[in-house]
């Protein structure tokens, strides 16, 4: 009877060891995925910052063009 109990215990221990091994592999995969996602997020933040700078530059350019057009229209009004 004690041999059967020992065999059952051994089987349960082996199952626990297998489960722990699988969970450790899954943890490693998740760590790698997390690292990849963190790098992707950083690249997106960097891209967003670049786009924000470009947007700001374009808005400044647009304001300069509006000022030039207004100045030209003012000169045309002076001529008439």
URZISUL-V446937 format. One record per residue. N is the residue number from 0. RES is the residue in one small letter. PHI is phi in whole degrees, 0 to 359 (NA if undefined). Layout:
N/RES/PHI
N/RES/PHI
This chain:
0/x/NA
1/x/292
2/x/292
3/x/296
4/x/296
5/x/297
6/x/294
7/x/296
8/x/297
9/x/298
10/x/296
11/x/293
12/x/296
13/x/297
14/x/296
15/x/295
16/x/297
17/x/299
18/x/297
19/x/297
20/x/298
21/x/297
22/x/294
23/x/295
24/x/295
25/x/295
26/x/299
27/x/298
28/x/298
29/x/293
30/x/296
31/x/297
32/x/298
33/x/298
34/x/296
35/x/299
36/x/293
37/x/295
38/x/295
39/x/296
40/x/297
41/x/295
42/x/296
43/x/293
44/x/298
45/x/297
46/x/297
47/x/296
48/x/299
49/x/298
50/x/295
51/x/295
52/x/295
53/x/297
54/x/300
55/x/299
56/x/296
57/x/295
58/x/294
59/x/295
60/x/301
61/x/298
62/x/296
63/x/295
64/x/296
65/x/299
66/x/296
67/x/296
68/x/297
69/x/299
70/x/296
71/x/296
72/x/295
73/x/297
74/x/295
75/x/294
76/x/295
77/x/293
78/x/290
79/x/286
